Amino acid sequence: MTAAIRRIDLADEIGLLAYVRIRNGVTPDNTDSLEQLRWEDAAYPGEAVRFLAESDGIAVGTASTGRIWMHERGFERWWLGIWVEPEARSRGAGSALYSALSEAARAAGKTGFQTELSEAYPDGRRFLANRGFVEIERNKMVRLDLAGLKPPGIAAPPGILVTTIAERPDLVAGVHAVALEAFPDIPSTDESIDVGALEAFVARDVERVGIPREAFFVALDEASGEVAGYASLIYSAGSTTVAYHDMTAVRRAYRGRGIAGALKRATIAWAIENDLEALDTGNDETNAPMRAVNAALGYLPLPDWLGLRGPLAPTP
């Protein structure tokens, strides 16, 4: 099979629908949606590139690359995602998409790729390993099934008030201050997360599509008025019943007092009260404190997510 590769953009509704259909079918645990794609292009204009692989006019694969949101614009690598339908694999579509992504990344001055992949997909891992991709980090993924659970009490420590961004939008700057302090402390073998200036942080971590403000919880020091920590949820793309713990962060001076656990319980209670079926989360395998919080709350293991880094395809 010789796959024809074409670039798709937001004006190509049929192409975007094919992108979402193929991606969500190949990796149902890592979905996308038209709403998410539109938000991405609005928040990061010109920094996302998508392709379709077609055989006899039928889409059999799709791919995307572009800026890694959690790193600065000048970061040397772009993300990589390739999804090929099972019956079309080992017939050249994946390689053609990889070459197209590499050309786009090279044109933007990038020198390599990063990606994430569940260990549940050995075909994908072999494809990437054959092209020089190596594991750089491993995230231990867990899930809390909510069926039959009663909302837990928040039980915040004395002097800490738990509220939400929906109730207190004036606390957004304080949340940003927590991120500036906490993000560099997140255990990871990769480069640290770029928090960004307030406006960029809000666009990515507060106002991003799928993040409900009613489930964006903030721990407030009642004596000083300082934001001590926060925790947020984001719906899995296209889902109204499964969400992911987008971030749980606590300032250094407030750690060890049970604030992270209280914030996690608040998000769980909200999810149960709003008829969600499950909450997923993951932490670097070295992040023992947060993994202990998750285990105490009843989260159970899922397949690990691997962080991978690799080269661009050679130039023709």
C-alpha positions in Angstrom: 0.0 0.0 0.0 1.3 3.4 -0.9 -0.3 5.9 1.5 -1.0 9.5 0.3 -0.3 12.0 3.0 -2.1 15.3 3.3 -2.1 18.0 5.8 -5.4 18.9 7.5 -6.5 22.2 9.2 -9.5 23.5 11.1 -11.3 24.3 7.8 -11.2 20.6 6.8 -14.1 19.3 8.8 -14.0 15.8 7.1 -10.3 15.5 7.7 -10.7 16.5 11.4 -13.5 14.0 11.9 -11.3 11.3 10.4 -8.4 12.4 12.7 -10.6 12.1 15.8 -12.2 8.8 14.7 -8.8 7.1 14.0 -7.0 8.4 17.0 -9.8 7.6 19.5 -10.2 4.1 17.9 -6.5 3.3 18.1 -5.9 4.7 21.6 -9.3 4.9 23.5 -7.4 5.8 26.7 -5.8 8.9 25.0 -8.6 10.6 23.1 -9.1 13.9 21.3 -12.1 15.9 20.2 -13.1 18.6 17.7 -13.6 20.9 20.6 -10.1 20.2 22.0 -8.5 20.7 18.5 -10.2 24.1 18.1 -9.1 25.2 21.6 -5.5 24.0 20.8 -5.4 26.1 17.6 -6.9 29.1 19.3 -4.5 28.9 22.3 -1.4 28.0 20.2 -2.0 29.4 16.7 0.2 27.9 14.1 1.9 25.5 16.6 0.0 22.3 15.8 0.3 20.3 12.6 -1.9 17.4 11.6 -1.8 14.9 8.8 -4.0 12.1 7.3 -2.7 9.0 5.6 -5.2 7.8 2.9 -5.3 4.7 0.8 -7.6 4.8 -2.3 -9.2 7.9 -0.8 -9.9 6.2 2.6 -8.2 7.5 5.7 -6.2 4.7 7.4 -3.9 6.7 9.7 -3.4 10.1 11.2 -0.7 12.0 13.0 0.1 15.3 14.8 3.1 17.3 16.0 3.7 20.7 17.4 4.7 22.6 20.5 4.7 20.7 23.8 2.5 23.0 25.8 4.3 22.4 29.1 7.6 23.6 27.7 8.7 27.0 26.4 8.1 27.8 22.7 11.9 27.6 22.1 12.1 24.0 23.4 14.2 21.9 20.9 11.6 19.1 20.5 8.0 18.9 19.3 5.5 16.3 20.4 4.7 13.3 18.2 1.5 11.3 17.8 0.9 8.6 15.1 -2.2 6.5 15.0 -2.7 3.8 12.2 -5.6 1.5 12.0 -4.6 -2.1 12.8 -5.4 -3.5 9.3 -3.3 -0.8 7.7 -0.1 -1.4 9.8 3.2 -2.6 8.4 2.3 -1.3 5.0 4.0 2.1 5.0 1.4 4.5 6.4 3.1 5.0 9.8 6.5 5.6 8.1 5.0 8.1 5.7 3.3 10.0 8.5 6.6 10.0 10.6 8.4 11.5 7.6 5.7 14.2 7.2 5.9 15.1 10.9 9.6 15.2 10.7 9.6 17.6 7.8 7.2 19.9 9.7 9.3 19.8 12.8 12.5 20.4 10.9 11.0 23.4 9.1 10.1 24.9 12.6 13.8 24.5 13.7 13.2 21.4 15.9 15.8 18.7 16.4 13.7 15.8 17.7 10.5 14.5 19.1 8.9 13.6 22.5 5.9 11.5 23.0 3.9 9.5 25.6 2.7 5.9 25.1 0.9 3.4 27.2 2.8 0.2 27.7 -0.5 -1.4 26.7 0.4 -0.8 23.0 3.5 -2.9 22.2 3.1 -2.3 18.4 3.5 1.4 18.9 6.5 0.9 21.1 8.2 -1.3 18.6 7.5 1.2 15.8 9.1 4.0 17.8 12.0 1.8 19.1 12.9 0.9 15.5 13.3 4.6 14.8 15.5 5.3 17.8 13.1 6.3 20.5 14.1 5.6 24.0 12.3 5.7 27.4 13.1 8.8 29.4 10.5 8.5 32.1 7.7 6.3 33.4 4.4 7.4 34.9 2.5 5.0 37.2 -1.1 5.4 36.1 -4.0 4.7 38.5 -7.8 4.8 38.3 -10.5 5.3 40.9 -13.8 3.6 39.9 -16.6 5.8 41.4 -19.5 3.4 41.1 -21.1 2.9 44.5 -18.8 5.3 46.3 -20.1 7.9 48.7 -18.6 11.4 48.5 -15.8 11.6 51.0 -15.5 14.4 53.5 -12.9 17.0 52.6 -11.5 17.2 56.2 -9.2 20.1 55.5 -6.6 20.8 58.2 -7.3 23.5 60.7 -7.0 27.0 59.3 -7.4 25.9 55.7 -10.5 26.7 53.7 -11.2 24.8 50.5 -13.1 26.7 47.9 -13.2 26.8 44.1 -12.2 29.1 41.2 -15.9 29.2 40.3 -16.6 30.7 43.7 -13.4 32.8 44.0 -12.1 33.8 40.5 -10.0 36.4 42.3 -7.7 33.6 43.5 -6.3 32.8 40.0 -3.2 34.8 40.5 -2.6 33.0 43.8 -3.0 29.7 42.0 -0.4 30.8 39.5 2.0 31.6 42.4 1.5 28.1 43.8 2.4 26.7 40.3 5.5 28.8 40.1 6.8 27.3 43.3 5.5 23.8 43.0 6.1 22.8 39.4 9.9 22.8 39.7 9.5 20.3 42.5 7.5 17.8 40.6 9.7 14.7 40.3 10.6 13.9 36.7 13.5 12.7 34.6 12.6 15.2 31.9 12.9 18.9 31.7 10.9 20.9 34.3 7.5 22.2 33.4 7.3 25.8 32.2 4.6 27.5 34.2 4.5 30.6 32.0 3.3 34.1 32.7 -0.1 34.5 34.3 -2.0 34.9 31.0 -0.4 31.8 29.4 -0.9 29.7 32.6 -4.6 30.7 32.8 -5.2 29.8 29.1 -3.6 26.3 29.5 -4.3 25.3 33.1 -7.5 27.2 34.1 -9.5 28.0 31.0 -8.6 25.1 28.9 -11.6 23.3 27.4 -12.7 20.4 29.6 -11.6 22.0 32.9 -14.7 22.7 35.0 -14.2 25.7 37.3 -16.6 24.1 39.8 -14.0 21.2 40.1 -11.0 23.5 40.4 -10.4 23.5 44.1 -8.2 26.0 46.0 -6.8 25.6 49.5 -6.8 29.0 51.2 -4.9 30.0 54.4 -7.7 31.7 56.4 -5.3 33.7 58.5 -3.1 35.1 55.7 -5.4 34.9 52.7 -2.6 33.1 50.8 -3.4 30.3 48.4 -1.7 27.2 49.8 -2.5 24.7 47.1 -4.9 23.7 44.4 -6.3 20.7 42.5 -8.1 20.5 39.2 -9.8 18.0 37.0 -10.0 17.8 33.2 -12.5 15.7 31.3 -11.0 13.1 29.0 -11.6 14.5 25.5 -15.1 13.8 24.3 -16.2 12.2 27.6 -18.6 13.4 30.3 -18.0 10.5 32.6 -14.2 10.1 32.9 -11.9 12.8 34.1 -8.2 13.1 34.8 -6.5 14.8 37.8 -4.9 17.6 35.8 -2.7 18.9 38.7 -2.5 18.8 42.5 0.1 21.3 43.9 0.9 22.6 47.3 3.3 25.3 48.3 6.4 24.1 50.2 5.6 25.8 53.5 2.2 24.0 53.6 3.3 20.5 52.7 3.0 17.6 55.2 -0.3 18.9 56.7 -2.7 16.9 54.6 -3.7 19.6 52.2 -3.1 17.5 49.1 -5.3 14.8 50.4 -8.1 17.2 51.3 -7.9 18.7 47.8 -8.0 15.2 46.2 -11.0 14.3 48.3 -12.8 17.5 47.2 -12.3 16.5 43.6 -13.5 13.0 44.2 -16.6 14.2 46.0 -17.4 16.6 43.1 -16.9 13.8 40.6 -19.3 11.5 42.5 -21.9 14.2 43.0 -21.7 15.0 39.2 -22.2 11.3 38.1 -18.7 10.7 36.8 -17.8 7.0 36.5 -14.0 7.1 37.0 -11.0 9.4 37.8 -7.6 8.7 36.3 -4.2 10.1 37.3 -0.6 9.3 37.1 2.7 10.3 38.7 6.3 9.8 37.9 7.5 6.6 39.5 9.8 8.6 41.7 6.9 10.8 43.1 6.4 8.7 46.3 4.4 11.3 48.3 1.6 11.8 45.7 1.5 8.1 44.8 0.9 7.4 48.5 -1.9 9.8 48.6 -3.5 8.1 45.6 -3.1 4.6 47.1 -4.7 5.7 50.4 -7.7 7.0 48.5 -8.2 3.6 46.8 -6.8 4.2 43.3 -5.8 1.0 41.5 -3.1 0.5 38.9 -3.4 0.9 35.2 -0.7 0.2 32.6 2.3 2.6 32.9 2.6 5.5 30.6 6.1 5.9 29.1 7.8 9.1 28.2 9.8 8.6 25.0 12.3 10.8 23.1 13.6 10.2 19.6 15.0 11.7 16.4 13.4 13.2 13.3 13.3 11.0 10.3 16.4 11.3 8.1 16.0 13.8 5.2 15.3 12.1 1.9 
